[in-house]
């Protein structure tokens, strides 16, 4: 059976390749036909621009990527599909997996996650909701904290939304791109005028912008905390650690989804966290975070246009 997949062949060049899959029915794997995949714009832009340090090649490898961050690479981790072959009880089941952009693929049953039958589109948000949950855990916050989330991409919006699901009332959001304010309103989030922002206990940065990290230090109370949820790759920036960071005794911690925070490991493993992410996407309005879509076989020409569109929240690829 012929399968097609998206590769970044060299810096900022996308190409669709094909290969033959010879699947033999067994009890350990299934054959999946992709229905939708999602483009995680920030991460995929960083990778396609060759901005991953060599020291991170092994540590940051996606579960089912092929190739390396030095390119070429087949990358991605947002895949909604239907099982077309395998054990009889799994045939025609809808699933979410961390597989790249590919039409048909074989995957171990232990790596599939069953989805409801209907409204599959919004489940391209699962991976970023997992990230949002990890950010929530890493914040080690309480409901009295005043919290600001910088950046209204899919991760920033879903992080704020997850805080809301936990009944946090004092969470604010901001993005320099005013076009994204409507998505905050859609989800019932509190958008703040940054000129009026002050005295936060926790600031979460999802922007991959060092200037936002620097700005955050002046907006925190004494012993406040910054949760840095961005992946900068090899991009470097300057931080003034001799100013507010020093005088206010501030903390900066990293949040990264490939590891569950130590204090949550007795309660959650990766399977349970992913199920929590799926269950957290029940809201009907969430599908509106899919702001653009295209056909898989158009990705050779569309891929970098999608990555460079600053108004995109989540891009859905149809198969």
N, C-alpha and C positions, 0 to 999 in steps of 0.2 A: 504494500500500500504506500502511495506517495504522500509525503508530508512536506509542508512548506514552513519555513521559519525566518524571522527577521534577524539579521546580523548587522552589527556595526563593523564594516569591513576595514575601514581606516578612519582617522579622525574626521568626524562630521560627514561620514558617508554611509548611508543605509543601503542594504542589499537584501533581497529575498532569495534564499537558497532552498533547494529541495533535497530530500533524502528518502530512502525506502525503509519503511518499518515492517519487519516481519514478526507480527505478533502471534504467539501461540497461547491459546487459552490456558490459564493456570490459576492457582489459588492465592497467589501473592501479588499479582499486578493486574491492572486494568488498562484498556485502551480507551482513550478519551478524545472526543471531538470538541475543539474549543468553540464556544458560542460567543464569548466576549473576552477580551483582555483589556487591561487598563494601563495607561502610560503614566507612570509616576514622574512628573515633569522635572522636578529638581534633581532627583537622583540620576535619572537617565541622561539628563543634560550634562551632569558632571562626568559621568562615565564615558559618554560619547565624545567628550572634549579631552579625554585622557588626563583627567585631573585627580587620579587616584595614586597615592604614593605607593611605591613598590613594597614598602614595609606592611601595607594593608592588603595586598593582593589575596593572601590566604585568609586573613581574618574577616574580610568584608565580602567574600565570595557568596553569591546567591546560591540557594540550595540546588538549582538545576541548570545553572549557567554552563555554557560551553565556551571554550576559549579563555582568554585572560583579559585583565584590565589594560594590558598593553596593546590590545586589539590584534586581530579581530575577536569579537565576542558576541555570543547569543545571550541576551540578558533580559530580565524582567521577572516579576514576582506577583503578578496580579492576573489570575486566569480563572474564568468561570466556564465550565464545560459540562458535557454530557457523556456518560460512560456508554460506549457502543460495543464493547466486548469485554468479557471477563466472567466472573462467577454470576450465575443466573440471577441471584437476588440483588445484584448491583446494576444490571442492565437498565439503561434509560434514567438512572439517577443523575440529578444535577449536583455538581460538586464545585468547590473552590480549591485551588491548589496554588502553590508558589512557583508555577511553571512560566517560562518566558513566552514571548509572542510566537505561537506555533499552531498550525491548523489541527494536527493530530499527533498524539504522543502516548507513550506507555509510561506508567508511573506506579510505584508500589502502593498497595492499598493502604498501608500505614500512613501515607502522605496525602490522602484525600480527606475532604471535609464535606459532609452532606449538606445540601441547601434545600430550602423549601421549593415547591414546584413552580410557583409563580413569582413574577416581578424580579427576575434574575438580574436586571441591569444594575441595580444599586449595590450588588455584592462585589462589584469591582472596587468598592470602597473598603473591603474587609482588611486588606493589608495595612492601609493607612489608619484604620480604626484600631488595629493592634498597636501601631506606633503610638496613637493617642492614649491608649490605655497604659502603655509603659511610661509615657510622659506623666500621666496622672499619678502613677505609683511612685515615680522618681521624685515628684515634687514633695512627697511626704507632707502634704498640706492638711489643714483642718478647715472646717466650714466658717471659721471666724477670719481666716486670712483674706486679705484683699489681693486679688490676682489679676495680672495683665498678661494677655497673650499677643505677642507681636507676630503678624503674618497670617493672612487669610487664604492660604492655599488649602489643599485638602487636609493636610495634617493639622494646621492651626485651627481650622473650622471644626474638625472632628474632635480635637482636644477640648475645645471650649464646649462643644456639644456633650462630650462625655462628662465633663464637670457638671453640666446642667442635669444630666441623668442621675448624678449622685446628689442632687439637690443643693449644690453650691449656689449661693445667691449673690456673691460679691466678686464675680468674674467679669472682666472687661476685655474687649478685643480691639485691635487696631491694625490697619494696613495703610501704607502710603498710597496704594492704588485705590482711589475712591470708588472705582467701579465694583469693588468687592464688598462694599458696605451693604449692598442689597442681600447678599447671602447671609450675613450676620442677622439682618432683620428677619429673613425667611426662617431661620432656626431659633428666633427669639433670644438672640445674644445681645449683650449690652455693648454697643460700639461707643468708644470714647473719643472725645476731642483731645488729641495728644497734648495740646497746650494746657489742658486742665488736669493732666495725669500727674499724680504724685502719691507718695506715701504707700507704696505697695509692699507687701510682705514677700511676694513671689512674682517674678517675671519669667515668662516662658518665651524663648526666642526660636521661631521656626523659619526665619527669613534667609539664613545663610549669608548674613550681612554683618560684618564686624562692627560697623558703625552703630547698628542697633544694639549690639552687645555693649558697646561703650556707653550709649545713651541710657541704657537700662540702669546703670550704676547710680545715676543721679536721681532716679525715680524711686529708689528703694528706701525703706526705713533702715535704721540700724539693725545689723545682723540679718538683713534680708538675703534672699536667695535668687540666683538666676539659674534656671534650668535651660541649658543649651541643647536644643533638639536638632540643630542643623548639622549637616555633614559638609564641611568645607573642602574636603579633599586636600589637594596641595595648595589651595589658595591661602595666602598669608595676609594678616592685617595687624594693626597696632592697637594695643590696649594700654590705657593709662592706669597702671596698677598702683601708682603713688597718689592718686586722688581719692575719689569716693570709695573705691574698692578697699583702700587701706583705712581711711578714717571711719568708715561705717562698719568695718569688720564684716564685709560681705562674703558670700559663698557663690562659687560657680561650679555647677556639676553638669556632667554630660548625661544625656539620655539617649540610649541606642537600643533599638528593638531586638537585636540578636541575642541579648541577654536579659533574663528576667531579674529584676532587683532582688538582692539577697533576702530582704525582709518579706518578700512575697513568695519565695520558692517553696515553702512548706504548704502553701495553699494552692498555688498554680504551677502547672507545667505548661509547655508550649501548646499542647492539645487543648487544655482547659482555657488558656488565654484566647486561642483562636475561636473557640466556641463562644466565649464571652463577647468577642468582637462581632461575630455573626448575629448574636442575640441583641446586640446594641444597635443594630441597623434596622430595627422594625419601623421606625418613623417614615411615613410616606413622603415627607418633604425632602428626605435625603437624596432621592433620585435627581433632584434639581441641581445637585452639586456636580452632576455630569453635564458639563457646559459645552462640550463639542464631541463629535463622533466622526468616524471615517471607516472605510473598508480596509481590511487587512492588505489586500493586494495593491492598494494605493500608497502604502507606507514608504516605499522607496522614494517617492516624490514628496510625500506629506510630512514625514517624520520630523525633520528639523524645523519645519514651519510650526508644528505642534509644540515642540520644545521651546520655541522662541516667543510663543504667544503668552504674554504676561497676564492676560485675562482668563486663561484656562485654570479651572479648578481641578477637574478630572476629565481626561479624554478617554472615551470609550472606543475600542476597536471592534468592529463587527466582522464575523467570519461566515 
